[in-house]
Each structure stands twice: as C-alpha cells, then as structure tokens.
Amino acid sequence: MTTNDIVGSKSIPVRLIEQKEAVKNVVIVLPGGGYTTQAPLLHFTTGLFYSKGFDVLHINYSFNSQELSVLSSEDFARDVQLAIDHAIKSKEYSNYYVVAKSIGTKALSYLIKNTMFKNAKLVWLTPILQNDDVFNAMLHSDNKGLCIIGDKDRCFIEERFEKLKNNHNLVLKVVNGGNHGLELDKEPIKSIEILKNVISDINEF
C-alpha cells in the first residue's frame, strides 16, 4: 500500500492510497464537514474498496460552522474537482466510484456534471436532502447510486425521500432510529451492528 499526501487546490489536502500495481479503479471519498475520512463509516469503506483492488482518494477538506454557513456550493465543488484533478493527473482510471457523506453530497451534486463521472457509481451517505441541488441531483441522476440515511437524521425529509423512489437508478436504504452519523443515540453496541450493515450494503452495491 502506498499513501501519498498531496495539497490540492485552495489547500484542500488529499490522500491517495494506491495499490502496489497500477489499477483502473478508484474510489473518491468526500467526507462530512466534521465527519472525517478516519471516522468509522469512511474508515471501513476505505478498507472495503482497497481490499477489492481500488485506489482510494481521500479529499480532506475541513470547515468550521461559520465557514459551512457561507459555503458556496459551486465554489466548493470547483475546489474539490481541482483537488481531484491535481491528485490523479498522472493516472489512467476508467472505473470511478464516489462515496460522499453529508456536506460531501453538496460537492457531489455538482461533480456528476463532469464527463469524468458520467458512468461513476455513487454512494450518498446521509445526503443533505434539504439542499435543493443535492435533492435534484439525486432525483434526476442517471448514475447508479446507493443512498443510506437514518430516519432520525436532521437531513431526512420524508416527502423528498419518497420522491427519490421515482429514480430507478437509486437504491434507497433507511436506518431506523439512525442519526446523522448513522448511529443510534445512547446505543453503542447496536450502532456497531448498523455500521456492519451499512458496509455490507456498500459491498453488495
């Protein structure tokens, strides 16, 4: 395993975890605002994809609450795309997956307009459904996608979630009692079971 830390655009740090041999497969991981690539869902997702022969690209932006409140979706997505381009400019990937958590889904809703991601498979973890760009991107996307969200997540909007069922490219999963971290409040053991199930769902996808 080779890990390269690179500073992308606007000082967005990225980490490319490479297989020993050159591969055509890469998964790009877009974390949440405070939910890093080291947090459980994304840590095990990284391990899952790496074990399947993928290179893994972590986009390690971080924001405080004030920065998040004034974050322009387009500027954010542009910076993320530049960081991706910079990190993989010497690679020849042809099979793309993108796993986005929370605020990462805001960037993903713009990234999928790029021809690079025309056939990418997308995992939307706790998408911010209250954001029109995210909701519309999910509703109209031609990409194969998996969406996992908890029904106790502040981003879960039942009316919008029901409408997403109209997009037959999307596989939708609801975690009963799941919060924004896809955990159960005050239930650590059961939360580990949920984590296992989520990683299994991504594995099947």
Contacts in CASP RR format, 6 or more apart in sequence:
PFRMAT RR
TARGET T0000
AUTHOR 0000-0000-0000
METHOD contacts of the structure
MODEL  1
MTTNDIVGSKSIPVRLIEQKEAVKNVVIVLPGGGYTTQAPLLHFTTGLFY
SKGFDVLHINYSFNSQELSVLSSEDFARDVQLAIDHAIKSKEYSNYYVVA
KSIGTKALSYLIKNTMFKNAKLVWLTPILQNDDVFNAMLHSDNKGLCIIG
DKDRCFIEERFEKLKNNHNLVLKVVNGGNHGLELDKEPIKSIEILKNVIS
DINEF
1 17 0 8 1.000
1 18 0 8 1.000
1 19 0 8 1.000
1 20 0 8 1.000
1 50 0 8 1.000
2 17 0 8 1.000
2 18 0 8 1.000
2 19 0 8 1.000
2 20 0 8 1.000
3 15 0 8 1.000
3 16 0 8 1.000
3 17 0 8 1.000
3 18 0 8 1.000
4 15 0 8 1.000
4 16 0 8 1.000
4 18 0 8 1.000
5 13 0 8 1.000
5 14 0 8 1.000
5 15 0 8 1.000
6 13 0 8 1.000
6 14 0 8 1.000
6 15 0 8 1.000
6 16 0 8 1.000
6 86 0 8 1.000
6 87 0 8 1.000
7 13 0 8 1.000
7 14 0 8 1.000
8 14 0 8 1.000
8 82 0 8 1.000
8 83 0 8 1.000
8 86 0 8 1.000
8 87 0 8 1.000
9 79 0 8 1.000
9 82 0 8 1.000
9 83 0 8 1.000
9 86 0 8 1.000
10 79 0 8 1.000
10 82 0 8 1.000
10 83 0 8 1.000
12 59 0 8 1.000
12 60 0 8 1.000
12 61 0 8 1.000
12 79 0 8 1.000
12 80 0 8 1.000
12 82 0 8 1.000
12 83 0 8 1.000
13 60 0 8 1.000
13 61 0 8 1.000
14 57 0 8 1.000
14 58 0 8 1.000
14 59 0 8 1.000
14 60 0 8 1.000
14 83 0 8 1.000
14 84 0 8 1.000
14 86 0 8 1.000
14 87 0 8 1.000
15 37 0 8 1.000
15 57 0 8 1.000
15 58 0 8 1.000
15 60 0 8 1.000
16 55 0 8 1.000
16 56 0 8 1.000
16 57 0 8 1.000
16 58 0 8 1.000
16 87 0 8 1.000
16 88 0 8 1.000
17 46 0 8 1.000
17 50 0 8 1.000
17 55 0 8 1.000
17 56 0 8 1.000
17 57 0 8 1.000
17 58 0 8 1.000
18 55 0 8 1.000
19 50 0 8 1.000
19 53 0 8 1.000
19 54 0 8 1.000
19 55 0 8 1.000
22 91 0 8 1.000
22 92 0 8 1.000
23 53 0 8 1.000
23 54 0 8 1.000
23 55 0 8 1.000
23 93 0 8 1.000
24 92 0 8 1.000
24 93 0 8 1.000
24 94 0 8 1.000
24 95 0 8 1.000
25 52 0 8 1.000
25 53 0 8 1.000
25 54 0 8 1.000
25 55 0 8 1.000
25 93 0 8 1.000
25 95 0 8 1.000
25 97 0 8 1.000
26 54 0 8 1.000
26 55 0 8 1.000
26 56 0 8 1.000
26 57 0 8 1.000
26 88 0 8 1.000
26 91 0 8 1.000
26 93 0 8 1.000
26 95 0 8 1.000
26 96 0 8 1.000
26 97 0 8 1.000
27 45 0 8 1.000
27 46 0 8 1.000
27 49 0 8 1.000
27 54 0 8 1.000
27 55 0 8 1.000
27 56 0 8 1.000
27 57 0 8 1.000
27 96 0 8 1.000
27 97 0 8 1.000
27 98 0 8 1.000
27 99 0 8 1.000
28 57 0 8 1.000
28 59 0 8 1.000
28 84 0 8 1.000
28 96 0 8 1.000
28 97 0 8 1.000
28 98 0 8 1.000
28 99 0 8 1.000
29 37 0 8 1.000
29 42 0 8 1.000
29 45 0 8 1.000
29 46 0 8 1.000
29 56 0 8 1.000
29 57 0 8 1.000
29 58 0 8 1.000
29 59 0 8 1.000
29 98 0 8 1.000
29 99 0 8 1.000
29 100 0 8 1.000
30 59 0 8 1.000
30 80 0 8 1.000
30 98 0 8 1.000
30 99 0 8 1.000
30 100 0 8 1.000
30 101 0 8 1.000
30 104 0 8 1.000
30 105 0 8 1.000
30 107 0 8 1.000
30 108 0 8 1.000
31 37 0 8 1.000
31 39 0 8 1.000
31 42 0 8 1.000
31 58 0 8 1.000
31 59 0 8 1.000
31 60 0 8 1.000
31 61 0 8 1.000
31 101 0 8 1.000
31 102 0 8 1.000
31 104 0 8 1.000
32 101 0 8 1.000
32 102 0 8 1.000
32 103 0 8 1.000
32 104 0 8 1.000
33 61 0 8 1.000
33 62 0 8 1.000
33 63 0 8 1.000
33 68 0 8 1.000
33 102 0 8 1.000
33 103 0 8 1.000
33 104 0 8 1.000
34 62 0 8 1.000
34 63 0 8 1.000
35 41 0 8 1.000
35 42 0 8 1.000
35 101 0 8 1.000
35 102 0 8 1.000
35 181 0 8 1.000
36 42 0 8 1.000
36 60 0 8 1.000
36 62 0 8 1.000
37 43 0 8 1.000
37 46 0 8 1.000
37 58 0 8 1.000
37 60 0 8 1.000
40 195 0 8 1.000
41 101 0 8 1.000
41 125 0 8 1.000
41 181 0 8 1.000
41 182 0 8 1.000
41 195 0 8 1.000
41 198 0 8 1.000
41 199 0 8 1.000
42 99 0 8 1.000
42 101 0 8 1.000
44 195 0 8 1.000
44 199 0 8 1.000
45 99 0 8 1.000
45 123 0 8 1.000
45 199 0 8 1.000
45 202 0 8 1.000
46 56 0 8 1.000
46 58 0 8 1.000
47 56 0 8 1.000
48 199 0 8 1.000
48 202 0 8 1.000
48 203 0 8 1.000
49 56 0 8 1.000
49 97 0 8 1.000
50 56 0 8 1.000
54 97 0 8 1.000
55 91 0 8 1.000
55 93 0 8 1.000
57 84 0 8 1.000
57 87 0 8 1.000
57 88 0 8 1.000
59 80 0 8 1.000
59 83 0 8 1.000
59 84 0 8 1.000
61 76 0 8 1.000
61 79 0 8 1.000
61 80 0 8 1.000
63 71 0 8 1.000
63 103 0 8 1.000
68 103 0 8 1.000
71 103 0 8 1.000
71 106 0 8 1.000
73 106 0 8 1.000
73 107 0 8 1.000
73 109 0 8 1.000
73 110 0 8 1.000
73 131 0 8 1.000
73 133 0 8 1.000
74 110 0 8 1.000
76 106 0 8 1.000
76 107 0 8 1.000
77 106 0 8 1.000
77 107 0 8 1.000
77 109 0 8 1.000
77 110 0 8 1.000
77 111 0 8 1.000
78 110 0 8 1.000
80 107 0 8 1.000
80 111 0 8 1.000
81 110 0 8 1.000
81 111 0 8 1.000
81 114 0 8 1.000
84 111 0 8 1.000
96 116 0 8 1.000
96 117 0 8 1.000
96 119 0 8 1.000
96 120 0 8 1.000
96 121 0 8 1.000
97 120 0 8 1.000
97 121 0 8 1.000
97 122 0 8 1.000
97 123 0 8 1.000
98 108 0 8 1.000
98 111 0 8 1.000
98 112 0 8 1.000
98 117 0 8 1.000
98 120 0 8 1.000
98 121 0 8 1.000
98 122 0 8 1.000
98 123 0 8 1.000
99 123 0 8 1.000
99 125 0 8 1.000
99 202 0 8 1.000
100 107 0 8 1.000
100 108 0 8 1.000
100 122 0 8 1.000
100 123 0 8 1.000
100 124 0 8 1.000
100 125 0 8 1.000
100 127 0 8 1.000
101 125 0 8 1.000
101 126 0 8 1.000
102 125 0 8 1.000
102 126 0 8 1.000
102 127 0 8 1.000
102 128 0 8 1.000
102 155 0 8 1.000
102 180 0 8 1.000
103 128 0 8 1.000
105 124 0 8 1.000
105 125 0 8 1.000
105 126 0 8 1.000
105 127 0 8 1.000
105 128 0 8 1.000
105 131 0 8 1.000
105 134 0 8 1.000
106 128 0 8 1.000
106 131 0 8 1.000
106 133 0 8 1.000
106 134 0 8 1.000
108 122 0 8 1.000
108 124 0 8 1.000
108 134 0 8 1.000
108 137 0 8 1.000
109 131 0 8 1.000
109 133 0 8 1.000
109 134 0 8 1.000
109 136 0 8 1.000
109 137 0 8 1.000
109 138 0 8 1.000
110 133 0 8 1.000
110 137 0 8 1.000
111 117 0 8 1.000
112 120 0 8 1.000
112 122 0 8 1.000
112 137 0 8 1.000
112 141 0 8 1.000
112 143 0 8 1.000
117 143 0 8 1.000
119 143 0 8 1.000
120 143 0 8 1.000
121 143 0 8 1.000
121 144 0 8 1.000
121 145 0 8 1.000
121 146 0 8 1.000
121 205 0 8 1.000
122 141 0 8 1.000
122 143 0 8 1.000
122 144 0 8 1.000
122 145 0 8 1.000
122 146 0 8 1.000
123 145 0 8 1.000
123 146 0 8 1.000
123 148 0 8 1.000
123 202 0 8 1.000
123 205 0 8 1.000
124 138 0 8 1.000
124 145 0 8 1.000
124 146 0 8 1.000
124 147 0 8 1.000
124 148 0 8 1.000
124 149 0 8 1.000
125 148 0 8 1.000
125 149 0 8 1.000
125 182 0 8 1.000
125 198 0 8 1.000
126 148 0 8 1.000
126 149 0 8 1.000
126 150 0 8 1.000
126 153 0 8 1.000
126 155 0 8 1.000
126 180 0 8 1.000
126 181 0 8 1.000
126 182 0 8 1.000
127 134 0 8 1.000
127 135 0 8 1.000
127 138 0 8 1.000
127 147 0 8 1.000
127 149 0 8 1.000
127 155 0 8 1.000
128 134 0 8 1.000
128 155 0 8 1.000
129 135 0 8 1.000
129 138 0 8 1.000
129 149 0 8 1.000
129 155 0 8 1.000
129 156 0 8 1.000
129 157 0 8 1.000
129 160 0 8 1.000
129 161 0 8 1.000
130 155 0 8 1.000
130 157 0 8 1.000
130 160 0 8 1.000
135 160 0 8 1.000
135 164 0 8 1.000
138 147 0 8 1.000
138 164 0 8 1.000
138 167 0 8 1.000
138 170 0 8 1.000
139 163 0 8 1.000
139 164 0 8 1.000
139 166 0 8 1.000
139 167 0 8 1.000
140 167 0 8 1.000
141 167 0 8 1.000
141 169 0 8 1.000
141 170 0 8 1.000
142 169 0 8 1.000
143 169 0 8 1.000
144 169 0 8 1.000
145 169 0 8 1.000
145 170 0 8 1.000
145 171 0 8 1.000
145 205 0 8 1.000
146 170 0 8 1.000
146 171 0 8 1.000
146 173 0 8 1.000
146 201 0 8 1.000
146 202 0 8 1.000
146 205 0 8 1.000
147 164 0 8 1.000
147 170 0 8 1.000
147 171 0 8 1.000
147 172 0 8 1.000
147 173 0 8 1.000
148 173 0 8 1.000
148 175 0 8 1.000
148 182 0 8 1.000
148 198 0 8 1.000
148 201 0 8 1.000
149 155 0 8 1.000
149 156 0 8 1.000
149 161 0 8 1.000
149 173 0 8 1.000
149 174 0 8 1.000
149 175 0 8 1.000
149 182 0 8 1.000
150 156 0 8 1.000
150 174 0 8 1.000
150 175 0 8 1.000
150 176 0 8 1.000
150 177 0 8 1.000
150 178 0 8 1.000
150 179 0 8 1.000
150 182 0 8 1.000
151 158 0 8 1.000
151 174 0 8 1.000
151 175 0 8 1.000
151 176 0 8 1.000
151 177 0 8 1.000
151 178 0 8 1.000
152 177 0 8 1.000
152 178 0 8 1.000
152 179 0 8 1.000
152 185 0 8 1.000
153 178 0 8 1.000
153 179 0 8 1.000
153 180 0 8 1.000
153 181 0 8 1.000
153 182 0 8 1.000
154 180 0 8 1.000
155 180 0 8 1.000
156 174 0 8 1.000
161 172 0 8 1.000
161 174 0 8 1.000
164 170 0 8 1.000
164 172 0 8 1.000
165 172 0 8 1.000
171 205 0 8 1.000
173 198 0 8 1.000
173 201 0 8 1.000
175 182 0 8 1.000
175 194 0 8 1.000
175 197 0 8 1.000
175 198 0 8 1.000
177 184 0 8 1.000
178 184 0 8 1.000
178 194 0 8 1.000
179 185 0 8 1.000
182 194 0 8 1.000
182 195 0 8 1.000
182 198 0 8 1.000
183 191 0 8 1.000
183 194 0 8 1.000
183 195 0 8 1.000
184 190 0 8 1.000
184 191 0 8 1.000
184 194 0 8 1.000
END
